[in-house]
Amino acid sequence: MVKTKKVNTSLRLEKKVLKELKILAIEKETSVQAIIEKLILEYIKKNKETSEQ
């Protein structure tokens, strides 16, 4: 398994949004980081597809 280097970043979210995200992560047995990274990758893929048309 190849490990990729992770770098730190920060973002500001409304307190209630972060709370809901943490609860969801616990329920799904994952992490906030994993959820955000998945969403970002999906966003990048979607936008690359639309910009290439």
C-alpha positions, -999 to 999 in steps of 0.1 A, spaced: 0 0 0 14 34 -11 10 61 15 7 97 2 20 126 21 -8 146 38 -5 183 45 -24 204 70 -49 230 61 -76 248 80 -111 260 72 -137 278 91 -171 263 95 -202 273 114 -202 256 148 -234 237 141 -222 225 107 -190 211 123 -210 194 150 -233 177 125 -203 166 105 -186 151 135 -218 133 145 -222 119 109 -185 108 109 -191 89 141 -222 73 128 -205 62 96 -174 51 115 -151 74 96 -135 108 101 -143 143 93 -111 144 73 -121 114 52 -156 129 45 -142 163 34 -115 147 13 -140 125 -5 -163 155 -12 -134 176 -25 -122 148 -48 -158 144 -61 -160 182 -67 -127 182 -85 -137 153 -108 -171 169 -116 -156 202 -124 -128 188 -145 -154 169 -166 -175 200 -172 -145 222 -180 -132 197 -206 -165 198 -226 
